[in-house]
């Protein structure tokens, strides 16, 4: 029954590439052309980016073009459906095998007000299912927010650091 329902929905709403809207085999997939242009898995040099509190940083793609559009749609237009397409980038980039020493995966919590406005945490929507599938320890309750902050995108780098100072705490 479920396969018939899925087939019916695919006829009504055919799977489309989130970037170019071309036909793809399943929902959330990227066409080969767009995937080739978007996916660029690379290790960032933490020192070059002044990320002194990180052991490492892995980028799956550049925050430009269609990726930026999907993230903005999730955050500001309540388009949770794009979580699947963003999760597919994690799968296609096969980054889980590069994360063999990861102790846990946790989302940065939203303020209660933003969570009410949005209805979901976009980071959880993208990463929770992926972490479970990849058998990475998902700990959404480990980091909690202790105060509301201004949106980071509106601030300069020094202001961002000040903005999030003491904004989070570990539960254990």
LINDA-V282395 format. One line per field, one symbol per residue. phi: phi as a letter, one per 20 degrees, with the letter a starting at -180 (. if undefined). burial: 1 if it has 24 or more other ideal C-beta (glycine too) atoms within 12 Angstrom, else 0. A space follows every 10 residues. Layout:
# LINDA-V282395
phi=???
burial=???
This chain:
# LINDA-V282395
phi=.fffffffff ffcffcffed mffcfcgnfd fgffgfeefb fbeeffffdl dfedfabdde bfeblfffff fffffdclef gfgfffffff ffflegfedf efeacbeffe fgfffffena effffeegff ffgelefecf efdcedbfcf fffedfgfff ffgegmecbe eb
burial=0000000000 0000111110 0001000111 1001100110 1000000000 0000000111 1000011011 1001100001 0111111111 1110110010 0000111011 1001000000 1111111101 1001010100 0010100010 0000000000 0001000000 00
